[in-house]
Amino acid sequence: MKVLYVFGGIPTYANALLNKLADKGVEVVVVVPPKKSTMIGKGVRVIGREVANYRVITSEERKSLLGKTGFRELPSIIYREKPDIFVVGWPFFLQYFTQPELRKALKETKSKFVMREIPFQVPPYGKLSSFYKENPVYDEDMNLLNKGLFFHIRQKLVAEIRKYCYSHADGAVVYSSVGKEILPTYNLSEKSVFVTYNSNNSEELLRIRQELSKEQPLLPQNDHRMIHIGRLVKWKRVDLLMDAFSKVLSHFPGAELVIVGDGPEMENLKKQAHDLKIGSRVIFTGEIYDNLLIGRYLLASSVYVLAGMGGLSINDAMTFSLPVICSVCDGTERDLVYEGSNGFFFRENDAVDLSEKIIALFNDPGLRKKMGEHSFEIIKNKVNLDTVSDRYVNAYKTILSN
């Protein structure tokens, strides 16, 4: 089975998945631009070709519909590679709509057309107005996007293009179960939507966890230490977490907050910590890409908190047996966090409710331990690199058999 993917760059988590698929006998080919695409978020780390056991083809990007990019050479690549399955996600599936040569190439090579969707901000078809009224859309700098006539005209156009593409797709792979609810509204049968979940390199993290169990903790023992991991951009809402933490300190003066990451909000957050007079209780580690060091910080913490957007950091925290507190993230939280079982959900943008959830866990070490154990079980049995890659392989086999 030969699968051809299109990416604007290969993030580390995708690299782990693609390598795992290759290990399981899938011939993986990936088309990327020579340099990281502008479609990739600020600060998102992408890997080089030297760490891949799959094949990488570079192709120049070009501007296309809606100001997004595509690959002019994609039809010729399809003719040359003749993949069994062609997998494409936003915004690259726009090219299927705009380029008849691509549709012709897929038809003549009998390649299956599969959409790879991140569904958490995709409105159900025909319900754009109510969706955006209930779910405001922000960019990473927390600028409100769903305002003005042009936005709604643009989203209506995107919805029609998405419906056209799904009407012609052989299937879709989505990383959260919410996709099963949304994508069938775009003329794709529910049985053709495959929930794969999402995972970092859990095998490496589990090995690191075992290795670190023999070491002394990185930080002094503190049962009231919580941790956040992620790029320091506004939509991660670390500012909200700091507000909540200041309230927690009135109940637990010895509590600590570890913030792992860097980004444009670093100085603003340090100033906020100073203004709230909590600077001595907040540890800013800066940017860390070394999983061994991240693991040390996770093992030294008792609660993981994600106050805004994100996803895979939840997986990492659960791999190290931490309970999770989060709100509305990227959709994957619905498949990872179970209210009262391995974590809590707080009301979106509500610092008081977030602080109360943290205090509840800090007050109950037995509950923290039980929740952390359940987190680990979910990773071990349900959402890890092996099970996620199996879900992809089974999805592709089913699509081919149909």
C-alpha positions in Angstrom: 0.0 0.0 0.0 1.4 3.3 -1.1 0.2 6.5 0.6 1.1 10.0 -0.6 0.6 12.9 1.8 0.8 16.6 1.3 2.1 18.8 4.1 3.3 22.4 4.5 6.0 21.1 6.7 6.3 18.0 8.8 5.8 18.6 12.6 7.5 16.3 15.0 4.3 14.4 15.9 3.5 13.8 12.2 7.1 12.5 11.7 6.6 10.0 14.4 3.3 8.8 12.9 4.7 8.6 9.3 7.8 6.7 10.5 5.5 4.3 12.4 3.3 3.7 9.3 6.5 3.0 7.3 7.5 0.5 10.0 4.2 -1.2 9.5 4.8 -1.8 5.8 3.1 1.3 4.4 5.1 2.9 1.6 4.9 6.6 2.7 5.7 9.5 0.4 5.3 13.1 1.5 5.2 16.2 -0.6 6.5 19.4 1.2 7.8 22.8 0.1 11.5 23.4 0.3 11.0 25.7 3.3 8.4 25.7 6.0 5.1 26.9 4.7 3.4 30.0 5.9 0.4 27.7 6.5 2.3 26.3 9.6 1.7 28.1 12.8 4.2 30.5 14.4 6.8 28.6 16.4 5.6 25.1 15.3 8.7 23.0 14.9 9.1 21.0 11.8 11.7 18.2 11.1 14.4 17.8 8.5 14.5 15.0 6.0 17.3 13.3 7.7 15.1 11.8 10.4 12.6 10.2 8.1 12.5 6.5 7.0 9.9 7.5 4.4 10.4 9.4 1.2 10.1 13.2 0.9 9.5 15.1 -2.3 10.0 18.8 -2.3 7.8 21.0 -4.6 7.5 24.7 -4.8 4.4 26.3 -3.3 2.2 28.7 -5.3 -0.6 31.0 -4.2 -4.1 29.7 -5.0 -7.7 30.3 -4.0 -8.4 32.4 -0.9 -4.7 33.3 -0.6 -3.7 29.8 0.4 -0.9 27.8 -1.2 -0.8 24.6 -3.2 1.7 22.7 -5.3 1.6 23.2 -9.1 3.5 20.0 -9.8 1.1 17.8 -7.8 -0.6 16.2 -10.8 2.8 15.2 -12.3 3.8 13.8 -9.0 0.6 11.8 -8.8 1.3 10.4 -12.3 4.8 9.5 -11.4 4.2 8.0 -8.0 0.8 6.3 -8.7 -0.2 6.2 -5.0 -2.9 3.9 -3.8 -4.1 6.7 -1.5 -3.7 10.4 -1.8 -4.1 12.2 1.6 -4.6 16.0 1.8 -5.8 18.4 4.4 -6.5 22.1 4.8 -5.7 24.3 2.9 -4.2 21.9 0.3 -7.5 20.2 -0.5 -8.6 23.5 -2.2 -6.3 22.5 -5.0 -8.6 19.5 -5.7 -11.3 22.0 -6.4 -9.3 24.5 -8.4 -7.1 22.2 -10.5 -8.9 19.9 -13.0 -5.5 18.4 -13.8 -5.2 17.0 -10.3 -8.6 15.4 -10.4 -7.8 13.9 -13.8 -4.5 12.5 -12.4 -6.2 10.9 -9.5 -8.8 9.4 -11.7 -6.4 8.0 -14.3 -4.0 6.5 -11.7 -7.0 5.2 -9.7 -5.7 6.8 -6.6 -8.1 7.0 -3.7 -8.8 10.6 -2.6 -8.8 11.0 1.2 -9.3 14.2 3.2 -7.3 14.7 6.4 -9.4 17.0 8.5 -8.9 18.9 11.8 -12.6 19.3 12.6 -12.7 21.4 15.7 -13.3 24.7 13.9 -15.3 23.2 11.0 -19.0 24.3 11.2 -21.7 21.8 10.2 -22.8 22.5 6.7 -25.8 24.8 6.5 -25.3 26.1 10.1 -22.6 28.7 9.7 -24.4 31.6 11.3 -25.4 29.7 14.5 -22.0 28.0 14.7 -20.0 31.2 14.6 -22.4 32.9 17.0 -21.8 30.2 19.6 -18.1 29.5 18.7 -16.1 32.7 18.1 -13.0 32.1 16.0 -9.7 33.7 17.0 -6.3 33.6 15.5 -3.2 32.9 17.7 -3.0 36.6 18.7 -6.7 36.4 19.9 -7.9 38.6 17.2 -11.6 37.9 16.5 -12.0 36.6 13.0 -15.7 35.9 12.6 -16.9 39.4 12.1 -17.9 41.4 9.0 -19.6 40.5 5.8 -16.4 39.4 4.1 -15.7 36.7 6.7 -19.2 35.1 6.3 -19.0 35.3 2.5 -15.6 33.6 2.7 -16.8 30.9 5.0 -19.8 30.2 2.8 -17.4 29.7 -0.1 -15.1 27.5 1.9 -18.2 25.4 3.0 -19.2 24.9 -0.6 -15.7 23.9 -1.7 -15.5 21.6 1.3 -18.8 20.0 0.3 -17.6 19.5 -3.3 -14.4 17.9 -2.2 -16.2 15.6 0.3 -18.7 14.6 -2.3 -15.8 13.3 -4.4 -13.7 11.9 -1.5 -13.3 8.2 -0.9 -13.0 8.8 2.8 -11.7 11.1 5.6 -9.4 10.6 8.5 -10.0 12.8 11.6 -8.1 13.1 14.9 -11.1 13.5 17.1 -14.5 11.9 17.3 -16.3 15.2 16.7 -15.4 14.7 13.1 -18.0 11.9 13.0 -20.7 14.5 13.9 -19.6 17.2 11.5 -18.2 15.7 8.3 -21.4 13.7 7.2 -23.1 17.1 6.9 -20.8 17.7 3.9 -22.1 14.8 1.8 -19.7 12.1 3.1 -21.2 9.0 4.7 -20.5 8.4 8.4 -18.9 5.0 7.6 -16.3 6.8 5.4 -15.2 9.0 8.3 -12.4 7.3 10.3 -11.4 8.6 13.8 -7.7 8.0 14.2 -7.0 10.1 17.3 -3.7 11.9 17.6 -0.4 11.0 19.4 3.1 12.2 19.9 5.9 9.7 19.9 4.4 7.9 22.9 6.9 5.1 22.6 9.8 7.4 23.2 7.9 9.1 26.1 7.1 5.8 27.8 10.8 4.8 27.5 11.8 8.1 29.0 9.3 7.7 31.8 10.9 4.3 32.7 14.4 5.7 32.5 13.5 8.7 34.7 11.9 6.5 37.4 15.5 5.6 38.4 16.6 9.2 38.8 16.3 11.8 41.4 13.5 14.4 40.7 14.5 17.5 38.8 12.7 19.8 41.3 12.2 19.6 45.1 9.1 17.7 46.1 5.9 19.8 45.9 2.5 18.2 45.8 1.0 21.5 44.7 3.0 22.1 41.6 1.1 22.4 38.3 2.6 22.6 34.8 1.7 24.0 31.4 3.5 23.1 28.1 3.1 25.0 24.8 4.0 27.9 22.7 3.5 31.2 24.4 0.9 32.7 22.1 -2.2 34.4 23.2 -4.7 31.7 22.3 -3.0 29.3 24.7 -4.5 31.6 27.4 -1.5 31.3 29.8 -2.6 34.7 31.0 -5.8 33.2 32.2 -3.9 30.4 33.9 -1.8 33.0 35.7 -4.9 34.8 37.0 -6.3 31.5 38.2 -3.0 30.6 39.8 -2.9 33.9 41.8 -6.2 32.8 43.3 -4.9 29.3 44.1 -2.0 30.8 46.0 -4.3 32.3 48.6 -5.2 28.7 49.5 -1.8 27.1 48.9 0.9 29.7 49.4 3.6 27.1 48.6 2.1 26.2 45.2 4.2 26.5 42.0 3.4 26.9 38.3 5.9 25.6 35.7 5.5 27.2 32.3 7.4 25.2 29.6 7.7 27.0 26.3 8.6 30.3 24.6 6.9 32.7 22.2 5.8 36.3 21.7 3.9 36.4 24.9 6.9 35.6 27.2 7.6 39.1 28.3 3.9 40.0 28.8 3.5 36.9 31.0 6.6 37.7 33.1 5.2 41.2 33.6 1.8 39.8 34.5 3.5 37.5 37.1 5.3 40.6 38.5 2.1 42.7 38.6 0.2 39.9 40.4 3.1 39.5 42.8 3.4 35.8 42.0 6.7 35.9 40.2 8.6 33.9 42.9 6.1 31.0 42.5 6.2 30.8 38.6 9.0 29.0 36.8 9.5 29.9 33.2 11.7 27.3 31.6 11.9 28.7 28.1 11.7 26.7 25.0 12.3 22.9 25.5 12.3 20.4 22.7 14.2 17.7 24.5 11.6 15.1 25.6 13.9 13.9 28.4 13.9 17.3 30.0 10.1 17.7 29.4 9.6 14.4 31.1 11.6 15.5 34.1 9.4 18.5 34.6 6.2 16.5 34.1 7.4 13.9 36.7 8.1 16.8 39.1 4.5 18.1 38.8 1.1 16.9 40.1 -1.4 18.5 37.8 -1.4 19.5 34.1 -3.4 22.6 33.1 -4.2 23.7 29.5 -6.2 27.0 29.7 -6.6 27.6 26.0 -6.0 26.0 22.6 -3.8 22.9 22.2 -4.0 19.2 22.3 -0.9 17.0 22.2 0.5 18.4 25.4 -2.5 16.7 27.1 -1.3 13.3 25.7 2.2 14.0 27.1 1.0 14.9 30.5 -1.2 11.8 30.6 1.7 9.6 29.6 3.4 10.8 32.8 0.3 10.0 34.9 -1.0 13.5 35.5 -4.6 14.5 35.9 -5.7 17.2 33.3 -7.7 20.4 33.7 -8.7 22.0 30.4 -11.6 23.7 28.6 -12.2 24.0 24.9 -9.0 22.9 23.1 -8.7 21.3 19.6 -11.3 18.7 20.0 -9.0 15.9 21.0 -9.7 16.7 24.7 -13.1 15.0 24.2 -11.4 11.7 23.6 -8.8 12.1 26.3 -10.2 13.8 29.3 -13.2 12.3 31.2 -14.9 14.6 33.7 -14.2 13.5 37.2 -12.3 10.4 36.1 -8.9 11.6 34.9 -9.5 15.4 35.0 -11.9 18.3 35.0 -13.3 20.7 32.4 -13.6 24.3 33.5 -15.8 27.0 32.0 -14.1 28.6 29.0 -12.3 31.9 29.9 -13.4 31.6 33.5 -10.4 32.1 35.8 -12.5 31.6 39.0 -13.8 28.2 37.8 -10.3 27.2 36.7 -8.9 28.1 40.1 -11.6 26.1 41.9 -10.8 23.0 39.8 -7.1 23.3 40.6 -7.9 23.8 44.3 -10.1 20.7 44.3 -7.3 18.6 43.1 -4.7 20.1 45.4 -7.0 19.4 48.3 -7.3 15.7 47.5 -4.0 13.8 46.9 -5.9 10.5 46.6 -8.1 11.9 43.8 -5.0 13.2 42.0 -3.3 9.8 42.2 -6.4 8.0 41.0 -7.0 10.4 38.1 -3.3 10.2 37.1 -3.5 6.5 37.0 -6.5 6.6 34.7 -4.7 9.1 32.5 -1.9 6.7 32.0 -4.3 3.8 31.3 -6.0 5.8 28.5 -2.6 6.4 26.9 -1.5 2.8 27.3 -4.6 1.2 26.0 -6.4 3.7 23.8 -4.4 6.6 22.4 -0.8 6.0 21.6 1.5 5.9 18.6 0.9 2.2 18.0 -3.0 2.3 18.3 -3.2 5.6 16.3 -1.0 4.2 13.4 -3.1 1.0 13.5 -6.2 3.1 13.0 -4.7 4.8 10.0 -3.7 1.5 8.4 -7.1 0.0 9.0 -8.8 3.1 7.6 -6.7 3.0 4.5 -7.3 -0.7 4.0 -11.1 -0.2 4.4 -11.0 2.7 1.9 -9.1 0.5 -0.6 -11.4 -2.4 -0.2 -14.4 -0.2 -1.0 
